[in-house]
Amino acid sequence: MKRNVLFSILIGTLLLTGCNKPAGELVGVGNRGNFREANPYGMVFIKGGSFLMGANDQSAIGAINDKSIHVTVDAFWMDQTEITNDEYKQFVNWVRDSIILRSLVMAGRDEFRLKLKNQEELPPETAPLNWKAKIPWKTQDEEIKDVLNAFYYEDINSFSGTKQINPTKFRYRYEWINYDQAALATNKYDVNTGAYPKNAKVRVDTSFVDESGVIHHQTIERPLRTRKDLISTKIVNIYPDTIMWIRDFQYAYNEPKMKMYFSHPGFANYPVVGVTWEQAQAFCQWRTHIYNGTNKISAQDYRLPTEAEWEYAARGGRQMALYPWGGNYVRDKRGCFMANFKPMRGSYNDDTGTTTMKVGSFLPNDFGLYDMAGNVAEWTSSAFNVSSSNIVYDINPNFQFNAKNSDPQVLKRKVVKGGSWKDIAYYLQCGARSYEYQNESRPYIGFRCVRSYNGE
């Protein structure tokens, strides 16, 4: 009797368990949409929404604005502040150390190679690096000294007879896929034949370094036969341009900023400047590489914000906000300025800052983002066109043009938003826009990153 009762309970349990997974029914693979992204460090979640994109006020003389359009953007993550000197140095130091460690491994110094158990030893060109091994800058080992000396200025170019690192020796190589070329009707992949059309061609960029150490950029057109033909490569110098503090402001004494702004710890939490759009792109690629290399679940790529994303984030959820703080004036009720900009002719420090200031020196907007107006203007990923609103779609609009190396300079203009320490109040408005060429650096342009959100 007891055995029959136990048998009945067992059968009942099996039947109830089976109810959760009906046989022969479409039940999916088990993912129920419960996944939630972890908050990326230093970033703020920007919930998707719609807004009126464009200028909300009369344009200043010489301003270049487009007509206003109503658009919608998806949710994304955005850096709470502009990328600082200290954060950009992490990129610079990683590139510097990786190149030097690789050179030491190539010279036969196996202590700088990561030894893998039960695995075949890889050639020095591709062997994993031992990041725990410190670079012996003050070594007496002649073999190591010979390797390190290649990264210093030669005596003819050094000042005061001291050894100085040559920043032109440190470059970052990255790749990207030209989805715009893959999307061309003439390049449509034929799933029936398993091949691209015979006349399919792509224009891609390629970079290489010659024997004398000079970087060459070329745009090539080649037949599209495999997916790898869609890949472009870029090699960029990673150090910020510091001489632009003098070049852009002649007849002004800016030597202290030129010498110390990026290198001195006193400026660690100031926004990095002197970075081209191409260098900012390289930083985003590196940041993605670092994140995905240390996390089990890959995330969306870090990238520059589109013009629409940047403006939506700057408004802080306020539909018609003129400035990121939501008001129509650049002063608060006490008469204090709300951002770092040029308030009056020849008077820069009435807002407590002369040029750049520490990030987060003023209150954030309603999304929790700092310095969306003033301090430094910011690169976006969008190409600049005076009438782009007539072209872009109204969902996640982005006037994107990946200018090739061989394209004329006018096609290399990128939208810059937010205004800077040198600009008048008009350029601090959320809808105001200007541009700069993607291969130019300025002492008043920085950037921040975004990352698309996985989900709604």
C-alpha positions as a printed NumPy array, in Angstrom:
array([[  0.   ,   0.   ,   0.   ],
       [  2.748,   2.408,   1.013],
       [  4.609,   1.549,  -2.2  ],
       [  1.533,   2.413,  -4.316],
       [  1.161,   5.782,  -2.58 ],
       [  4.821,   6.656,  -3.248],
       [  4.43 ,   5.613,  -6.873],
       [  1.337,   7.833,  -7.271],
       [  3.175,  10.812,  -5.764],
       [  6.088,  10.273,  -8.156],
       [  3.795,  10.135, -11.188],
       [  1.971,  13.275, -10.056],
       [  5.23 ,  15.145,  -9.595],
       [  6.385,  14.21 , -13.091],
       [  3.077,  15.347, -14.572],
       [  3.241,  18.69 , -12.764],
       [  6.859,  19.2  , -13.831],
       [  5.919,  18.452, -17.408],
       [  3.321,  21.209, -17.328],
       [  6.118,  23.782, -17.207],
       [  7.664,  22.506, -20.439],
       [  4.885,  21.311, -22.755],
       [  6.174,  18.733, -25.19 ],
       [  6.014,  19.736, -28.833],
       [  5.221,  23.386, -28.08 ],
       [  7.151,  26.553, -28.952],
       [  8.681,  27.545, -25.621],
       [ 11.879,  29.357, -26.635],
       [ 15.367,  28.553, -25.412],
       [ 14.854,  29.708, -21.842],
       [ 15.717,  33.409, -22.009],
       [ 12.752,  35.287, -20.568],
       [ 14.097,  38.806, -20.932],
       [ 15.223,  38.976, -17.309],
       [ 18.714,  40.161, -18.216],
       [ 19.635,  43.62 , -16.963],
       [ 22.837,  45.403, -17.818],
       [ 25.138,  46.353, -15.001],
       [ 25.683,  50.087, -14.719],
       [ 28.925,  50.942, -16.54 ],
       [ 31.291,  52.736, -14.18 ],
       [ 31.089,  56.514, -14.491],
       [ 28.101,  56.43 , -16.845],
       [ 24.49 ,  57.57 , -16.487],
       [ 21.454,  55.796, -17.921],
       [ 19.538,  57.986, -20.383],
       [ 16.015,  56.686, -20.911],
       [ 14.802,  56.834, -24.497],
       [ 12.268,  59.422, -25.569],
       [ 11.303,  62.01 , -28.147],
       [ 12.063,  65.721, -28.361],
       [ 12.203,  68.695, -30.696],
       [ 15.74 ,  68.696, -32.04 ],
       [ 17.252,  71.993, -33.147],
       [ 17.608,  75.605, -32.093],
       [ 15.015,  77.015, -29.676],
       [ 16.147,  80.624, -29.955],
       [ 17.161,  83.135, -32.583],
       [ 20.503,  82.309, -34.152],
       [ 23.579,  84.358, -33.405],
       [ 25.334,  86.104, -36.276],
       [ 27.481,  83.566, -38.092],
       [ 25.823,  80.577, -36.413],
       [ 25.049,  77.559, -38.575],
       [ 21.773,  75.945, -37.572],
       [ 19.339,  73.595, -39.21 ],
       [ 15.55 ,  73.588, -38.925],
       [ 13.958,  71.919, -35.895],
       [ 12.492,  68.415, -36.25 ],
       [ 10.69 ,  66.081, -33.847],
       [ 12.703,  62.885, -33.324],
       [ 12.933,  59.828, -31.075],
       [ 16.073,  58.245, -29.632],
       [ 16.579,  54.881, -27.936],
       [ 17.96 ,  54.473, -24.433],
       [ 21.727,  54.626, -23.936],
       [ 24.457,  55.079, -21.364],
       [ 26.483,  58.297, -21.307],
       [ 29.605,  59.362, -19.434],
       [ 28.656,  61.542, -16.484],
       [ 31.493,  63.943, -17.277],
       [ 33.82 ,  64.681, -20.142],
       [ 36.777,  62.308, -20.474],
       [ 39.489,  63.644, -18.179],
       [ 43.244,  63.832, -18.607],
       [ 43.593,  61.065, -16.033],
       [ 41.199,  58.767, -17.903],
       [ 42.834,  59.448, -21.246],
       [ 46.234,  58.684, -19.685],
       [ 44.995,  55.154, -18.986],
       [ 44.626,  54.757, -22.752],
       [ 48.014,  56.357, -23.443],
       [ 49.795,  54.235, -20.838],
       [ 48.169,  51.027, -22.088],
       [ 49.276,  51.7  , -25.655],
       [ 52.759,  52.731, -24.522],
       [ 53.241,  49.672, -22.325],
       [ 51.826,  47.232, -24.872],
       [ 54.205,  48.472, -27.577],
       [ 57.249,  48.363, -25.285],
       [ 56.372,  44.933, -23.869],
       [ 55.903,  43.599, -27.389],
       [ 59.299,  45.   , -28.397],
       [ 60.939,  43.303, -25.411],
       [ 59.317,  39.971, -26.303],
       [ 60.459,  40.399, -29.901],
       [ 63.991,  40.927, -28.564],
       [ 63.837,  37.501, -26.943],
       [ 63.087,  38.54 , -23.371],
       [ 60.669,  35.805, -22.325],
       [ 60.049,  37.31 , -18.865],
       [ 57.718,  39.766, -20.581],
       [ 55.747,  36.98 , -22.26 ],
       [ 52.764,  35.341, -20.54 ],
       [ 53.452,  31.629, -20.235],
       [ 50.393,  29.477, -20.862],
       [ 50.187,  26.007, -19.357],
       [ 49.593,  23.035, -21.644],
       [ 49.447,  25.258, -24.705],
       [ 51.67 ,  25.561, -27.71 ],
       [ 54.062,  28.496, -27.507],
       [ 53.019,  31.264, -29.866],
       [ 55.449,  33.322, -31.967],
       [ 56.657,  36.592, -30.367],
       [ 54.495,  38.671, -32.737],
       [ 51.271,  37.236, -31.277],
       [ 52.313,  35.833, -27.892],
       [ 50.221,  37.136, -24.954],
       [ 52.005,  39.78 , -22.892],
       [ 52.824,  39.552, -19.205],
       [ 51.122,  42.697, -17.933],
       [ 52.331,  42.021, -14.393],
       [ 55.929,  42.546, -15.485],
       [ 56.931,  46.144, -14.862],
       [ 58.898,  47.94 , -17.548],
       [ 62.445,  48.393, -16.148],
       [ 63.01 ,  52.032, -17.103],
       [ 66.174,  52.302, -14.965],
       [ 67.664,  48.928, -15.843],
       [ 71.375,  48.321, -16.308],
       [ 70.718,  45.404, -18.646],
       [ 72.246,  46.507, -21.954],
       [ 69.876,  44.416, -24.068],
       [ 66.803,  45.968, -22.431],
       [ 68.36 ,  49.437, -22.562],
       [ 68.81 ,  49.088, -26.327],
       [ 65.099,  48.303, -26.702],
       [ 63.988,  51.194, -24.482],
       [ 66.328,  53.717, -26.107],
       [ 64.384,  53.352, -29.359],
       [ 61.422,  55.063, -27.663],
       [ 63.31 ,  58.158, -26.54 ],
       [ 64.117,  61.235, -28.563],
       [ 67.522,  61.083, -30.185],
       [ 70.134,  63.389, -28.657],
       [ 69.718,  65.903, -31.472],
       [ 66.026,  66.378, -30.518],
       [ 66.258,  66.22 , -26.72 ],
       [ 66.235,  69.295, -24.484],
       [ 68.682,  69.904, -21.613],
       [ 70.427,  66.631, -22.333],
       [ 67.729,  64.621, -20.519],
       [ 66.015,  61.541, -21.88 ],
       [ 62.476,  62.248, -23.034],
       [ 59.877,  59.846, -24.365],
       [ 59.111,  60.42 , -28.051],
       [ 55.284,  60.449, -28.26 ],
       [ 55.309,  59.819, -32.017],
       [ 56.52 ,  56.273, -31.3  ],
       [ 53.239,  55.296, -29.708],
       [ 50.393,  54.58 , -32.079],
       [ 47.176,  52.665, -31.809],
       [ 45.912,  50.479, -34.618],
       [ 42.24 ,  49.642, -34.778],
       [ 39.758,  48.211, -37.233],
       [ 36.125,  48.803, -38.053],
       [ 33.597,  47.255, -40.388],
       [ 32.218,  49.437, -43.17 ],
       [ 28.554,  48.569, -42.765],
       [ 27.659,  51.435, -45.102],
       [ 29.526,  49.638, -47.887],
       [ 27.896,  46.318, -47.03 ],
       [ 24.455,  47.97 , -47.209],
       [ 24.894,  49.155, -50.8  ],
       [ 22.391,  47.552, -53.161],
       [ 25.212,  46.541, -55.516],
       [ 26.909,  44.666, -52.665],
       [ 23.926,  42.638, -51.455],
       [ 24.971,  39.165, -50.364],
       [ 23.196,  36.372, -52.255],
       [ 22.12 ,  33.73 , -49.738],
       [ 21.268,  31.31 , -52.543],
       [ 24.716,  31.302, -54.134],
       [ 26.568,  32.047, -50.915],
       [ 28.541,  34.833, -52.564],
       [ 28.6  ,  38.549, -53.264],
       [ 27.772,  39.826, -56.777],
       [ 30.655,  39.625, -59.243],
       [ 30.721,  43.414, -59.649],
       [ 30.61 ,  44.135, -55.886],
       [ 33.269,  46.649, -54.791],
       [ 34.104,  48.502, -51.586],
       [ 36.048,  51.664, -50.7  ],
       [ 37.961,  51.173, -47.477],
       [ 40.738,  52.916, -45.582],
       [ 44.036,  51.299, -44.776],
       [ 47.049,  52.485, -42.811],
       [ 50.608,  51.237, -42.573],
       [ 53.96 ,  52.362, -41.2  ],
       [ 56.93 ,  52.354, -43.562],
       [ 60.535,  51.47 , -42.7  ],
       [ 61.308,  55.047, -41.667],
       [ 58.399,  55.084, -39.19 ],
       [ 56.064,  57.317, -41.207],
       [ 52.325,  56.552, -41.089],
       [ 50.673,  56.308, -44.501],
       [ 46.902,  56.506, -44.938],
       [ 45.333,  55.289, -48.156],
       [ 41.862,  54.769, -49.527],
       [ 41.599,  51.73 , -51.755],
       [ 38.849,  50.238, -53.87 ],
       [ 38.81 ,  46.472, -54.008],
       [ 36.443,  43.687, -55.061],
       [ 34.104,  42.432, -52.341],
       [ 34.641,  38.697, -52.106],
       [ 34.684,  37.932, -48.374],
       [ 33.454,  39.66 , -45.225],
       [ 37.016,  40.674, -44.38 ],
       [ 37.071,  42.916, -47.437],
       [ 34.702,  45.243, -45.528],
       [ 37.295,  45.989, -42.836],
       [ 39.12 ,  49.315, -42.672],
       [ 42.221,  49.902, -40.57 ],
       [ 43.512,  53.067, -38.962],
       [ 46.753,  53.912, -37.185],
       [ 46.731,  57.07 , -35.07 ],
       [ 49.164,  58.775, -32.75 ],
       [ 47.606,  58.712, -29.317],
       [ 49.219,  61.609, -27.457],
       [ 47.159,  64.818, -27.335],
       [ 48.479,  67.8  , -29.245],
       [ 49.809,  70.234, -26.633],
       [ 51.332,  72.87 , -28.916],
       [ 47.807,  73.893, -29.98 ],
       [ 47.601,  75.997, -26.796],
       [ 50.057,  78.322, -28.54 ],
       [ 49.126,  77.711, -32.161],
       [ 45.444,  78.565, -31.674],
       [ 46.05 ,  81.59 , -29.446],
       [ 48.961,  83.56 , -30.817],
       [ 50.073,  86.68 , -28.949],
       [ 48.93 ,  85.068, -25.695],
       [ 51.107,  83.529, -22.996],
       [ 49.908,  79.923, -22.895],
       [ 53.257,  78.152, -22.445],
       [ 52.336,  76.907, -18.925],
       [ 49.275,  75.096, -20.315],
       [ 51.273,  73.76 , -23.251],
       [ 53.941,  72.295, -20.955],
       [ 51.859,  70.946, -18.101],
       [ 48.15 ,  70.639, -18.944],
       [ 48.201,  66.961, -19.918],
       [ 51.173,  65.745, -17.878],
       [ 50.843,  67.449, -14.473],
       [ 48.734,  65.724, -11.767],
       [ 47.206,  69.1  , -10.899],
       [ 45.201,  68.855, -14.133],
       [ 44.23 ,  65.176, -13.709],
       [ 40.49 ,  65.873, -13.38 ],
       [ 40.36 ,  68.482, -16.109],
       [ 38.848,  67.524, -19.494],
       [ 41.339,  66.204, -22.016],
       [ 41.764,  68.531, -25.011],
       [ 43.972,  68.544, -28.084],
       [ 42.388,  65.278, -29.199],
       [ 41.179,  64.89 , -32.771],
       [ 37.93 ,  63.177, -33.695],
       [ 40.018,  60.276, -35.001],
       [ 41.847,  59.969, -31.671],
       [ 38.515,  60.043, -29.831],
       [ 37.328,  57.209, -32.072],
       [ 40.488,  55.251, -31.238],
       [ 39.841,  55.797, -27.513],
       [ 36.313,  54.386, -27.897],
       [ 37.646,  51.336, -29.753],
       [ 40.231,  50.727, -27.038],
       [ 37.657,  51.163, -24.262],
       [ 35.441,  48.543, -25.909],
       [ 38.408,  46.187, -26.267],
       [ 39.347,  46.564, -22.596],
       [ 35.768,  46.048, -21.368],
       [ 35.013,  42.999, -23.504],
       [ 38.388,  41.484, -22.633],
       [ 37.614,  41.467, -18.91 ],
       [ 33.87 ,  40.72 , -18.835],
       [ 32.163,  37.417, -19.566],
       [ 29.22 ,  39.109, -21.282],
       [ 30.137,  41.405, -24.161],
       [ 28.416,  44.775, -24.302],
       [ 27.585,  47.226, -27.04 ],
       [ 30.555,  49.202, -28.308],
       [ 31.633,  52.414, -26.639],
       [ 31.376,  55.218, -29.168],
       [ 30.896,  58.937, -29.633],
       [ 27.281,  60.115, -29.269],
       [ 25.273,  61.079, -32.305],
       [ 24.206,  64.715, -32.493],
       [ 20.637,  63.701, -31.593],
       [ 21.739,  61.635, -28.583],
       [ 23.96 ,  64.419, -27.322],
       [ 21.255,  67.077, -27.629],
       [ 18.59 ,  64.841, -26.062],
       [ 20.895,  64.124, -23.122],
       [ 21.794,  67.801, -22.739],
       [ 18.127,  68.797, -22.433],
       [ 17.782,  66.517, -19.414],
       [ 14.261,  65.404, -20.284],
       [ 12.948,  68.962, -20.731],
       [ 11.329,  69.344, -24.128],
       [ 12.113,  72.991, -24.8  ],
       [ 15.091,  73.554, -22.51 ],
       [ 17.235,  76.364, -23.853],
       [ 20.186,  75.415, -21.645],
       [ 20.98 ,  72.082, -19.941],
       [ 19.93 ,  73.436, -16.534],
       [ 16.435,  74.088, -17.915],
       [ 16.344,  77.863, -17.626],
       [ 16.464,  80.626, -20.199],
       [ 19.337,  82.487, -18.568],
       [ 22.987,  81.751, -17.843],
       [ 22.741,  83.008, -14.234],
       [ 20.859,  81.524, -11.308],
       [ 18.651,  83.444,  -8.85 ],
       [ 21.708,  84.64 ,  -6.933],
       [ 23.323,  85.987, -10.086],
       [ 25.952,  83.212, -10.296],
       [ 26.897,  81.796, -13.671],
       [ 25.737,  78.244, -14.398],
       [ 28.637,  77.134, -16.612],
       [ 32.208,  77.849, -17.666],
       [ 32.123,  80.118, -20.737],
       [ 33.033,  83.646, -21.876],
       [ 30.455,  85.848, -20.124],
       [ 31.786,  89.225, -21.27 ],
       [ 34.372,  90.678, -23.606],
       [ 37.834,  90.104, -22.163],
       [ 36.357,  88.769, -18.927],
       [ 36.709,  84.997, -18.699],
       [ 36.924,  84.33 , -14.976],
       [ 33.641,  85.855, -13.82 ],
       [ 32.366,  82.256, -13.774],
       [ 35.394,  81.292, -11.58 ],
       [ 37.336,  79.717, -14.462],
       [ 39.658,  81.286, -17.029],
       [ 40.091,  78.385, -19.441],
       [ 39.129,  74.8  , -18.625],
       [ 37.98 ,  73.807, -15.137],
       [ 37.727,  70.531, -13.239],
       [ 34.897,  68.403, -14.577],
       [ 31.763,  68.588, -12.452],
       [ 32.464,  72.099, -11.169],
       [ 28.841,  73.113, -11.798],
       [ 25.547,  71.414, -11.004],
       [ 24.387,  68.553, -13.269],
       [ 21.276,  68.618, -15.428],
       [ 18.174,  66.56 , -14.657],
       [ 19.764,  63.416, -16.132],
       [ 22.734,  63.79 , -13.781],
       [ 25.165,  64.841, -16.53 ],
       [ 27.824,  67.451, -15.818],
       [ 29.241,  70.123, -18.129],
       [ 26.831,  69.619, -21.012],
       [ 27.305,  73.341, -21.551],
       [ 30.648,  75.081, -21.401],
       [ 34.051,  73.947, -20.129],
       [ 34.933,  72.208, -23.409],
       [ 32.858,  71.611, -26.517],
       [ 32.416,  67.949, -27.423],
       [ 32.854,  65.796, -30.494],
       [ 29.873,  63.856, -31.814],
       [ 29.92 ,  61.011, -34.313],
       [ 27.67 ,  62.907, -36.748],
       [ 28.959,  64.476, -39.935],
       [ 28.181,  68.156, -40.351],
       [ 25.768,  69.341, -43.02 ],
       [ 23.777,  72.584, -42.929],
       [ 20.612,  70.818, -44.087],
       [ 20.965,  67.39 , -42.484],
       [ 17.471,  67.613, -40.935],
       [ 16.003,  67.276, -44.437],
       [ 17.737,  63.924, -44.846],
       [ 17.847,  62.084, -41.531],
       [ 15.203,  59.657, -40.309],
       [ 13.084,  60.608, -37.293],
       [ 14.069,  57.533, -35.253],
       [ 17.649,  57.631, -33.966],
       [ 18.606,  60.253, -36.572],
       [ 22.253,  60.447, -37.52 ],
       [ 23.767,  62.132, -40.542],
       [ 26.655,  59.728, -40.849],
       [ 29.367,  59.998, -43.446],
       [ 32.546,  58.02 , -42.986],
       [ 34.948,  60.291, -44.814],
       [ 37.782,  58.377, -46.406],
       [ 41.383,  59.541, -46.34 ],
       [ 41.188,  60.608, -49.976],
       [ 37.971,  62.623, -49.551],
       [ 38.146,  66.431, -49.667],
       [ 38.472,  68.26 , -46.357],
       [ 34.929,  69.647, -46.5  ],
       [ 33.574,  66.099, -46.138],
       [ 35.548,  65.591, -42.921],
       [ 33.536,  68.073, -40.848],
       [ 32.043,  66.662, -37.645],
       [ 29.37 ,  68.243, -35.454],
       [ 30.628,  69.793, -32.212],
       [ 28.169,  70.56 , -29.397],
       [ 28.021,  72.267, -26.032],
       [ 30.183,  75.352, -26.366],
       [ 33.398,  75.883, -24.433],
       [ 35.271,  78.186, -22.065],
       [ 36.078,  80.519, -24.978],
       [ 32.519,  80.754, -26.372],
       [ 29.722,  83.218, -25.741],
       [ 26.48 ,  82.059, -24.12 ],
       [ 24.71 ,  81.324, -27.41 ],
       [ 26.884,  78.272, -28.099],
       [ 25.972,  76.814, -24.706],
       [ 22.386,  76.302, -25.863],
       [ 21.312,  72.68 , -26.314],
       [ 20.297,  73.22 , -29.933],
       [ 23.348,  75.219, -31.042],
       [ 25.869,  73.458, -33.259],
       [ 29.238,  74.088, -34.82 ],
       [ 31.815,  71.894, -36.53 ],
       [ 35.471,  70.985, -36.697],
       [ 37.485,  68.835, -39.09 ],
       [ 38.003,  65.272, -37.907],
       [ 41.799,  65.48 , -38.17 ],
       [ 42.122,  68.78 , -36.268],
       [ 42.655,  69.228, -32.523],
       [ 41.708,  72.247, -30.428],
       [ 42.351,  73.382, -26.823],
       [ 38.615,  73.819, -26.357],
       [ 37.246,  70.519, -27.748],
       [ 37.021,  67.29 , -25.75 ],
       [ 34.597,  64.367, -25.776],
       [ 32.597,  61.861, -23.775],
       [ 31.468,  58.346, -24.686],
       [ 28.105,  56.628, -24.93 ],
       [ 27.038,  52.995, -25.131],
       [ 23.751,  51.725, -26.536],
       [ 21.496,  50.054, -23.988],
       [ 20.509,  46.416, -24.451],
       [ 16.775,  46.436, -23.859],
       [ 14.099,  49.07 , -23.53 ]])
